Amino acid sequence: MDSSPPVINAATIIDESPWSPLQKRVAAICFCLALLEGFDSQAMGYAAPKVAQEFGLGPAGLSVVFTVGLLGMFLGSGAFGLIADRVGRRRVVLAGTALFGVFTLLIAVFGNNVETLAALRFVAGIGMGGTIAVQVALVAEYTPARIRSTVIMVLVGALGLGSFVGGLLATAMLPSLGWRSIFVVGGALPIVLVAWMLPGLPDSIRFLIASGRHDRARTLLRRVAPQAMTDEKATLMLPEVRAHRSPVATLFTERRAMATTLVWIAFFMNFLAVYLLLSWLPVLFGQAGLSPQMATAATATFTLGGFVGAIVLGLLVDRRAHSSRTLAIGYLGAAVFAVVASLTTDQPAILFVAIFFAGFGVIGCQGGLSAAAASMYPTSARGTGVGWATGFGRLGSILGPTLGGALLASGLAATSVIAVAAVPVALAAVAVGPLGLVNSRREATNPVEQLQHADPAG
């Protein structure tokens, strides 16, 4: 009689069991973190008119302040993704959250000149950029396959919701408390969140198994599905071949090069458009004739549309076989509505509808890209895959504000700058459109890939 312990597929248990309190807590913590990241990523955009006034900055000077923070986010995305695949998701998320919280708070205290402001924003950006990518990998590895795309897209959409809340707070706080108050709130709340994360955020079960820490993985898996973990000596496995090459090489081997390239292009174009708009919309709407309150409200409406889009598009992606087509249609719709918004700044009712649906598409689809990146790579390279895709997108986020400043400095009308954002959005649609076909062909040539795709995060 065979007395060897049973072998349990951990991915199958996670996918087929009810969504447990532990899994919900991981998603809730990361959702709250994404809210704060969205708030902080847009804080400089909302504060920009007051910062420019205090320091006497023109468009070029403001571009520098925007760009250094985004450069930090670019570096953090790539570096933290690699580190997370080596030391675990939990440690990286904790460190990154503490880093951007502390240095955002320091902006309010020591940001008394442009140089100091830029330096502090750069370091805060490193922490912010790193945590955004790694928390997507962590949530993907804890969420059942049947709702994974929805949860990831809502998580990424929370960045837009955080920006929306930031707009509401900025409208209330800036006139009486000044621009530094935005950074007090944006720095203090992440530090409070770390206090919840320390006891409440576990590491990825998949990462623990892949790194040989089976006892801890068994403990966590028992909390996910007690009925499936009755044998304490059960051997845990994952439906994937452990990569023996570097995580970076994994992104371009086993016929992944084309899919990786398409995802990177889509991320680049998406981030270029989003950050061109997020950084400059308050200024652009002001120059187009809207009052400061209306300009801030219109910008907040753009980000609110992104959160709603993430929920709606996430549900569609989880229910449709051709998710890349859904994302491509979303991007094309966003491009059309961006152009409509640029033509209707003198008609507030139409403007608010158009800017809402522009955000619905361009920010809402961003979560779909993150879900796609998380699904393409094995556990040993997932943090790197999401992190480097996001990092490449961050190059677009650096170019976006710089491009906006250059266009304004050249004398281009504010409304035309808004219309320019439609171009990279349309190009994102072109990149993401064939992604489903490329991935299907790759999986068809690799039986292991087919097994992993039964577990969409694998």
C-alpha positions in Angstrom: 0.0 0.0 0.0 1.4 3.4 -1.0 1.8 5.5 2.1 3.5 8.5 0.4 1.8 11.9 1.1 -0.6 13.1 -1.5 0.5 15.6 -4.1 -1.7 18.7 -4.3 -1.9 21.2 -7.1 -2.0 24.5 -5.1 -3.1 26.5 -8.1 -6.2 24.3 -8.6 -7.2 24.7 -4.9 -6.9 28.5 -5.2 -8.9 28.6 -8.4 -11.7 26.2 -7.5 -12.3 27.0 -3.8 -14.6 29.8 -2.6 -12.9 33.2 -2.2 -11.7 33.0 1.4 -11.4 35.7 4.0 -7.6 35.6 3.6 -7.8 36.1 -0.2 -10.2 39.0 0.3 -8.0 40.6 2.8 -5.0 40.5 0.4 -7.2 42.1 -2.3 -8.5 44.7 0.2 -5.1 45.7 1.4 -3.8 46.1 -2.1 -6.9 48.0 -3.2 -6.3 50.5 -0.4 -2.7 50.7 -1.4 -3.7 51.4 -5.0 -6.1 54.1 -3.8 -3.2 55.9 -2.0 -0.9 55.4 -5.0 -3.5 56.9 -7.3 -3.8 59.9 -4.9 -0.1 60.4 -4.6 0.7 59.9 -8.3 -1.7 62.7 -9.2 -1.0 64.9 -6.2 1.6 67.0 -8.1 -0.8 67.5 -10.9 -3.4 69.0 -8.6 -0.8 71.0 -6.8 0.9 72.2 -10.0 -0.8 75.6 -10.4 0.0 76.6 -6.8 3.5 75.2 -7.0 4.1 77.1 -10.3 2.8 80.3 -8.7 5.0 79.9 -5.5 8.2 79.1 -7.3 7.6 81.1 -10.5 7.7 78.1 -12.8 6.6 78.0 -16.4 5.6 74.8 -18.4 9.2 73.7 -18.8 9.9 74.0 -15.1 6.7 72.1 -14.1 7.7 69.4 -16.6 10.9 68.8 -14.7 9.0 68.4 -11.4 6.5 66.0 -13.1 9.2 64.0 -14.8 11.5 63.2 -11.9 8.7 61.6 -10.0 7.8 59.5 -13.0 11.5 58.6 -13.6 11.6 57.3 -10.0 8.5 55.2 -10.8 10.1 53.8 -13.9 13.2 52.7 -11.9 11.1 51.3 -9.1 8.9 49.2 -11.4 11.9 47.4 -13.0 14.0 47.0 -9.9 11.3 46.0 -7.4 9.8 43.4 -9.8 13.2 41.6 -10.0 13.6 41.8 -6.3 10.1 40.5 -5.6 10.9 37.4 -7.7 13.9 36.7 -5.4 12.8 37.7 -1.9 9.0 37.6 -2.1 6.1 40.0 -2.8 5.4 40.9 0.8 8.7 42.4 1.7 8.8 44.5 -1.4 5.3 45.8 -1.0 6.0 46.8 2.6 9.3 48.5 1.8 7.9 50.4 -1.2 4.9 51.6 0.7 7.0 52.9 3.6 9.4 54.5 1.1 6.8 56.5 -0.9 4.9 57.4 2.3 7.8 58.8 4.2 9.3 60.8 1.2 5.9 62.2 0.2 5.4 63.4 3.8 8.9 65.0 3.6 7.8 67.0 0.6 5.3 68.9 2.8 8.0 69.6 5.4 11.2 70.3 3.3 9.9 71.1 -0.2 10.9 74.7 0.0 12.6 74.9 -3.4 12.4 73.2 -6.7 15.5 71.1 -6.3 14.5 69.6 -3.0 10.9 69.1 -4.1 12.2 67.2 -7.2 14.6 65.1 -5.3 12.0 64.0 -2.7 9.5 63.3 -5.4 12.0 61.1 -7.2 12.6 58.9 -4.2 8.9 58.7 -3.4 8.4 57.7 -7.1 10.8 54.7 -6.7 8.7 53.3 -3.9 5.4 54.0 -5.6 6.4 52.5 -9.0 7.7 49.4 -7.4 4.7 48.6 -5.3 2.2 49.1 -8.1 3.7 46.3 -10.2 4.4 43.9 -7.4 0.9 44.1 -5.8 -0.6 43.1 -9.2 1.5 40.0 -9.1 0.5 39.3 -5.5 -3.2 39.7 -6.1 -3.1 37.6 -9.3 -1.5 34.8 -7.4 -4.2 34.8 -4.6 -7.3 35.3 -6.7 -9.4 32.5 -8.3 -9.1 32.3 -12.0 -12.8 32.9 -12.6 -12.6 36.4 -11.2 -9.0 37.2 -11.6 -9.2 39.7 -14.5 -12.0 41.6 -12.8 -10.1 41.8 -9.5 -6.9 43.0 -11.1 -8.7 45.5 -13.3 -10.5 46.9 -10.2 -7.2 47.0 -8.4 -5.5 49.0 -11.2 -8.7 51.1 -11.6 -8.4 52.0 -7.9 -5.4 54.2 -9.0 -8.0 56.3 -10.9 -10.4 56.3 -8.0 -7.5 57.5 -5.7 -6.8 60.3 -8.2 -10.5 61.2 -8.2 -10.6 61.4 -4.4 -7.5 63.4 -4.6 -9.2 65.9 -6.9 -12.1 66.3 -4.4 -9.7 66.8 -1.5 -7.6 69.2 -3.6 -10.7 71.3 -4.4 -11.5 71.5 -0.7 -8.0 71.9 0.7 -5.9 74.0 -1.7 -7.7 77.3 -1.3 -7.4 77.4 2.5 -4.6 74.9 3.5 -2.2 75.3 0.5 -0.5 72.8 -1.7 1.6 71.2 1.0 -1.5 69.8 2.7 -2.0 67.4 -0.2 1.4 65.8 0.5 0.7 65.6 4.3 -2.3 63.5 3.6 -0.6 61.6 0.8 2.4 60.7 3.0 0.7 60.0 6.3 -1.9 57.5 5.0 0.6 55.0 3.5 2.4 54.9 6.8 -0.8 54.1 8.5 -1.5 51.4 5.9 1.9 49.8 6.6 0.7 49.2 10.2 -2.1 47.1 8.8 0.1 45.3 6.3 2.7 44.1 8.8 0.3 41.6 10.5 -2.2 41.3 7.7 -0.4 40.8 4.4 1.0 37.3 3.7 3.4 36.4 1.0 2.3 34.7 -2.2 1.5 31.0 -1.8 2.9 30.3 -5.3 6.1 32.2 -4.5 6.5 30.2 -1.2 6.1 26.9 -3.1 8.4 28.0 -5.9 11.1 29.0 -3.4 10.8 25.8 -1.4 9.0 27.2 1.7 6.3 24.5 1.8 5.5 24.6 5.5 4.4 28.2 5.3 2.6 27.6 2.0 0.7 24.7 3.5 -0.4 27.0 6.5 -1.7 29.7 4.2 -3.3 27.2 1.8 -5.2 25.7 4.7 -6.7 29.1 5.4 -7.7 29.4 1.8 -9.4 25.9 1.6 -9.4 24.0 4.9 -11.4 21.2 3.3 -8.7 20.5 0.7 -5.8 20.5 3.1 -6.6 17.7 5.5 -3.2 16.0 5.2 -0.5 18.2 6.9 2.3 16.3 5.0 0.8 16.9 1.6 3.3 17.8 -1.1 2.4 21.0 -2.9 3.1 21.6 -6.6 2.3 24.2 -9.3 1.3 23.5 -12.9 4.4 25.1 -14.4 8.0 24.3 -15.1 10.3 26.2 -12.9 12.5 28.4 -15.0 16.2 27.8 -14.7 17.1 31.0 -16.6 17.0 34.5 -15.3 13.5 36.1 -14.9 14.4 38.7 -17.6 15.3 36.0 -20.1 12.1 34.2 -19.4 10.1 37.2 -20.8 11.6 36.6 -24.2 12.0 32.8 -24.5 9.5 29.9 -25.1 7.9 32.0 -27.8 7.0 34.9 -25.5 9.0 37.6 -27.3 6.2 38.8 -29.5 3.6 38.9 -26.7 6.0 40.7 -24.4 6.8 43.2 -27.1 3.1 43.9 -27.8 2.3 44.3 -24.1 5.2 46.7 -23.6 4.2 48.8 -26.6 0.6 49.0 -25.3 1.8 49.9 -21.8 4.1 52.6 -23.2 1.3 54.2 -25.3 -1.2 53.9 -22.4 1.0 55.5 -19.9 2.1 58.3 -22.3 -1.6 59.3 -22.8 -2.7 58.9 -19.2 0.2 61.0 -17.8 0.1 63.6 -20.5 -3.6 64.1 -19.5 -3.3 63.6 -15.7 -0.3 66.0 -15.4 -1.7 68.8 -17.6 -5.5 68.6 -17.5 -5.9 71.1 -14.6 -3.6 73.5 -16.4 -5.0 72.8 -19.9 -8.7 73.2 -18.8 -7.7 76.4 -17.0 -6.1 77.8 -20.2 -9.2 76.7 -22.1 -11.3 79.0 -20.0 -12.6 76.8 -17.1 -12.5 78.1 -13.6 -9.9 76.4 -11.2 -12.7 74.5 -9.5 -14.2 73.3 -12.8 -10.8 72.4 -14.2 -10.1 70.2 -11.1 -13.6 68.7 -11.2 -13.1 67.8 -14.9 -9.8 66.1 -14.2 -11.3 64.2 -11.3 -14.1 63.1 -13.7 -11.5 61.6 -16.0 -10.1 59.5 -13.2 -13.5 58.5 -12.0 -14.3 57.2 -15.5 -11.2 55.1 -15.2 -12.4 53.4 -12.1 -15.8 52.7 -13.5 -14.2 51.5 -16.7 -12.0 49.1 -14.8 -15.0 47.4 -13.2 -17.1 47.2 -16.3 -14.3 46.1 -18.6 -13.0 43.7 -16.0 -16.4 41.9 -15.9 -16.4 41.8 -19.7 -12.9 40.4 -19.9 -13.7 37.6 -17.4 -16.7 36.6 -19.4 -15.4 36.8 -23.0 -12.9 34.6 -24.7 -11.4 37.4 -26.8 -10.4 39.8 -24.1 -7.8 41.6 -26.3 -10.6 42.7 -28.6 -12.5 44.2 -25.6 -9.4 46.1 -24.7 -8.8 47.3 -28.2 -12.4 48.6 -28.5 -12.0 50.3 -25.1 -8.9 52.1 -26.3 -10.5 53.2 -29.6 -13.5 54.6 -27.8 -11.2 56.5 -25.4 -9.4 58.1 -28.4 -12.7 59.3 -29.9 -13.9 60.8 -26.6 -10.5 62.5 -26.1 -11.0 64.3 -29.4 -14.6 65.2 -28.4 -13.4 66.6 -25.1 -10.9 68.8 -26.9 -13.7 70.3 -29.0 -16.2 70.9 -26.2 -14.4 72.9 -23.5 -17.0 75.6 -23.9 -19.9 73.2 -23.4 -19.4 71.8 -19.8 -22.1 69.1 -20.0 -20.7 67.5 -23.1 -17.1 68.0 -21.9 -17.7 66.1 -18.6 -19.4 63.2 -20.4 -16.6 63.0 -23.0 -13.8 63.2 -20.4 -15.5 60.6 -18.3 -15.6 58.1 -21.2 -12.1 59.0 -22.2 -10.9 57.9 -18.7 -13.3 54.9 -18.9 -11.3 53.5 -21.8 -7.7 54.6 -21.3 -7.5 54.1 -17.6 -9.9 51.2 -17.5 -8.0 49.2 -20.0 -4.8 49.7 -18.1 -5.9 47.0 -15.7 -6.5 44.6 -18.5 -2.9 45.1 -19.6 -1.7 44.2 -16.1 -3.9 41.1 -16.1 -2.5 40.1 -19.5 1.1 40.6 -18.3 0.4 38.6 -15.1 -1.1 35.7 -17.1 1.8 35.3 -19.5 4.6 34.3 -17.1 5.4 31.6 -14.6 5.6 32.4 -10.9 9.4 32.7 -10.9 9.2 35.5 -13.4 5.7 37.1 -12.8 7.0 40.0 -10.7 9.6 40.7 -13.3 7.1 40.4 -16.1 4.6 42.8 -14.6 7.3 45.1 -13.3 9.2 45.4 -16.5 6.0 45.9 -18.6 5.0 48.6 -16.2 8.5 50.0 -16.2 8.5 50.3 -20.0 5.2 52.0 -19.7 6.8 54.4 -17.2 9.0 55.6 -20.1 5.8 56.7 -21.7 4.7 58.4 -18.5 7.9 60.4 -18.5 7.5 61.4 -22.1 3.9 62.4 -21.7 4.3 65.3 -19.3 7.4 66.4 -21.1 5.5 66.3 -24.5 2.7 68.3 -23.0 5.0 71.0 -21.7 6.8 71.2 -25.0 3.6 71.5 -27.0 2.3 74.3 -24.7 5.7 76.1 -24.9 5.6 75.9 -28.7 2.3 77.8 -28.6 -0.1 74.9 -29.4 -3.6 75.6 -28.0 -4.6 73.8 -24.8 -7.5 72.1 -26.6 -5.1 70.7 -29.3 -2.9 69.2 -26.6 -5.8 67.2 -25.3 -6.6 66.0 -28.8 -2.9 64.9 -29.3 -3.5 62.3 -26.5 -5.8 60.4 -28.8 -2.9 59.3 -30.9 -1.1 57.1 -28.4 -4.4 55.7 -27.2 -5.2 54.6 -30.7 -1.7 53.0 -31.0 -2.3 51.1 -27.8 -5.4 49.6 -29.5 -3.3 48.5 -32.4 -0.8 46.8 -30.1 -3.3 45.0 -27.9 -5.6 43.9 -30.7 -3.5 40.8 -31.9 -2.3 39.9 -28.4 -4.9 37.1 -27.9 -4.0 35.4 -31.2 -0.3 35.6 -30.4 -0.8 34.0 -27.0 -3.0 31.3 -28.4 -0.4 30.3 -31.0 2.3 30.2 -28.3 0.2 28.0 -26.0 -0.7 25.7 -28.9 2.9 24.8 -29.4 3.6 24.2 -25.6 1.5 21.6 -23.6 2.8 23.1 -20.3 1.6 26.5 -21.4 -1.9 25.0 -22.1 -1.9 23.6 -18.5 -0.8 27.0 -17.1 -3.5 28.8 -19.1 -6.1 26.7 -17.4 -4.8 28.7 -14.5 -4.8 32.1 -16.2 -2.2 33.7 -13.9 0.2 30.9 -14.6 
